Amino acid sequence: MKNIRLVGVPEHFNLPWQMCIANNDFTNAGIQLNWKDIPEGTGKMCQMLRNNETDLAVILTEGIVKDILNGNPSKLVQVYVESPLIWGIHVAAHSKYTSISDLEGKKAAISRYGSGSELMTYVHANEHGWAKESIPFEVVHTIDGAVKALTNETADYFMWEHFMTKPLVDSGIFRRLGDCLTPWPSFVIAATKDFCENNPDAIATILTIINAKTRSFKSIPTIDTILASKFNLKKEDAQNWLSLTSWSQKTISEIEINNIQNKLVEYQIITKKGTYSELVAAL
């Protein structure tokens, strides 16, 4: 039995992995896939890949591309979710801010530097013509940390996935002022360079299993009820999320890599671009 480490955020996107693990799909194929939830998000997972604390990560596209270009010895293995990620823009329920324009120059809560919550503030600022340098940050690590920061007014707004934060909106803790969509696929599967080079067969097996699950995920009976129960969502929210989410079973193409990098340059998230072979594993 081959032991392999995998990390990802504890969110609805990763329920297919949890189901495969619970069903022993990987162990039946000779792989002990050890999943670890990382609520701190992409910045933390980039660090774990760098430090060889994990072999694989289900990770935000923009975060891992930026980190590889900054020296992370990892590779993109496959696109996992090809639809955009919908980032809700939230303030505390009692906040004096009532519109997106009110947030210019205000302090953004982020899970950590290099995270999607940081990088998407730049995308959002660019869309509204705000200077990137004008954004102050408050590092809050997790959603719970963001709740505390916005409630205590040590930060002014927080960007996080729309549906994961919707229970906080419904319960009157946050108000959502709008949404910001990623102009690229949401999630990719990344692996350390050493793991790619030494375990191509194991990677192929893992991808075969997870891709089969994501192809059939939406047709699982009562999947909307399962999602609603597990992630504290209303059933109609789970259905809405399913309708907006598309998984992928494909390697990321050179055209996609170039488009992503061009956008990241436009948003001043990266200053240099890499080649396809520098970013994507040759499996």
N, C-alpha and C positions, 0 to 999 in steps of 0.2 A: 504494500500500500504506500503510495507516494503522498507525503504531506506537503500541502501547498497553502500559503497564506494569502488571504484576499481581504481587502478592506473596502468599505463604502459607507455612504451616509445612511442613517436609519430612516429611510423615506420610502414612499410608495413605489418609486421607480425600481427599487431593488427587491420587491416582493418575489419576482420570478426566481432570483437566487435563493431566497429563503425557502421557497417551495421545493426547489430541486434538492437542496440540502436535507430538508425534512423528509423527502421521498427517497433518500439514499441514492439519488441518480448518479452522483459523483462516486460514492463509495462502491457502487455496483460496477463502476468502470475502473476501479483500482486507484481512485484518487480520494484522499482525505482532505477535503477542501475546508480549511479553517477560516470561517468568516468572522470579522471583527467590525462592529459598528464604530464609526468615527463621527460623532456629532459635531466636532469642530470643523469638519468640511475639507475642502480641497487643499487649502494651505497646509493643514496637518498631514494630509495624505501624501502631498509632494515631499514633505520632510521625511515621511516614513519610507518612501521609495528611495530617496537619497541615502538614508541611513541603513538600508537593507533590513528594515523592520517589517517589510511585507514583500511578497513576490508580485502581486497583482493589485490593481486598484480600479474601481469603477469611479470615474472622476470627471469633473467638469472640463470640457474641451479647452476653454480659454486658459484655465489655470495651469494645466499640464503642458500645453504648448509653450506658454511663457516660461515655465520652469525648465523645460528641456533646453530651450534656447539660452537659459541662464546657467546651464551646466548640469542639470539633473541627468544622470546617465540612465535614462529610461526611454522606452519606445511606445508609440501607440500601436495597439494590436488590432483593434476593431472599433467601429462606431457601435455604441450600445443603444442610445436613444437619438434618433435622427431629427425629431421635432424640436422646435425651439423650447428653451426653458422660459417659463413665464415668471418673472420676478415682480412680486408685489412691492409697492413703495409704501411703507407704513410709518405712522406716527403714533404716539400714545393717544388713547381715547380723549384725554383731557388737554391735548396739545392745542396751542393757539394757531398752529399752522393748518390751513384749510385747503390749500392748492399747491400743486407742484412748484409753481413759481416762488412760493414762500420759502422753499428749501435751498435756494441758491446761497452758497457760502455757509450753510449750516452744517453741523457735525453729524457725520454718518456713523452708525454703529456697524462694525464689521467683525466677522468671526476671528480673522487674523489677517495679516498682510500676505498677499499672494492668493487669497481666497476669492471665490466668485463674488462674494459680497463686496469686496474691495473693487475688483476689476469691473463689475457691472455698474458701480457708481460712476466710473469714468465713461462707460458707454452712455449712461443716462445723462451725464453732464454734457457730453458731446452733442447729444440729440437736442439739448435745450440751449446750446451755445454758451455754457458755463465754462470757465477756465478750470482745467484739471487741478491746477496748483491751489485753487481756492477752497478745496474740500478738506476740512479737518476730519480726523477719524478718532473713534473710540473703540478699542479692541475689546470685544465682549465674549468671544470664544464660542458661545452656543446661543440657541434661541432663548433659553432661560436667561442668559446673560443680557440679551437684547431687551427682553421684557423689563428687567431690572433697570437697565440704562435709560430706556425711554420713560419709564415710570418715574424714575428719580431725576430725570432731565439732565443726565450726564452725556446724553446723545439726543439728537433731534429726530432722526429718521433711520429706518432700517430696511434694507432690501433683502428679501428672502423668497423662496418659491411660494407662489400664490396659494396653492392648495394646502401646503403644510402649515401655513400661517393663518388659514381661514378660520380654524376654530378660535384663534385669538381675536380675530375680527368679530366673529359671531358672538363671542362672550363679552365683548365690550372692553377688551384690554388694548387692542390696536384699532386704529382707523386706517383704511387703505385709501390713499389719494390717487392711485393709478397703477398701471403695470408697465413693465419694460421687457421686451422679448429679446432673447439672444439672436443675433444675426448669423448663427451657426448651429450645428447639431449640439444638443444638450450635453450628453455624456459619451465618453469613450472608455474603453478598457485599455489600461496601460500596464506595462510590466517592466521590471528592471532589465537592463541590457543583458546582464549575465543570465537571468532566468530565460530570456528569449533565446539566447544562444545555446543554452544547455538543455532546454526542455520543450522543443518544438512539438513533439508528439503529445505531451501533456496539455499544452496550450490548445492544440487542435481538438483534443477530446473535450476539454472544458467548453470550448466555443460550440462544438456540436451539440452538447447537452443544453447549454443556456439558450442557444439560438432556437432549438426545438421548442423550448418553453416559451420564449417571447413570441414566436409565431402563433402559438395557440392560446396565449394568455388571455386575450379579450373574450375568447369563446368558452372559458371555464365557467361552468354553471355557478350562478350567484357570486361572481367575482366582485361585482359592485358592493354587495353586502359584506363580503370579506374585507374589502378595502375600507369601507366605512367603519366597520367595527375595529379594525386594527389601528387605524390612523385617526380615529375620533372625527370622522367626516360625516356630513349628511349624505344620504344615499344619492341624492341628485348631484352633489358635488363630486362624488366618486364617479358617477356616470359621465359627468362633464369632463373630468380629468381624463378618463379613458378615451373619450371621443377626440381629445386634443393631442393625445400622446401616440407617437409612432416609434416602435423599436426598429433597430436595424440588425441585419445579420451579415453586414458587408465590411470589408476593409475600407478604410478611408482612402479616397482617390487623390491623386496628385492635384487635380483641379480643385477639390475641396480644401486641401491643405493650403494651396496658394490663396484661395479666396479668404480662408480664415485668417491667414497671416496678413493679408492686405487690409482686412478690417481691423485687426489688432494694431497695425501701424497707424491707420486712420484715427483710431481712438487713443493713440499715444500710450498703449499698453506695452508694446514692444518697440524697439528702435532698430532691430535687425531681424532679418528673416533667415530661416534655415532651409536646407534642401530636403526633399522628400525622404531620402535615405537617412538623414539625420534624425528625422522625427518619427518615421514609421518602420516597424519591424518587418524584416524580410523573412517570412515564415514559409 
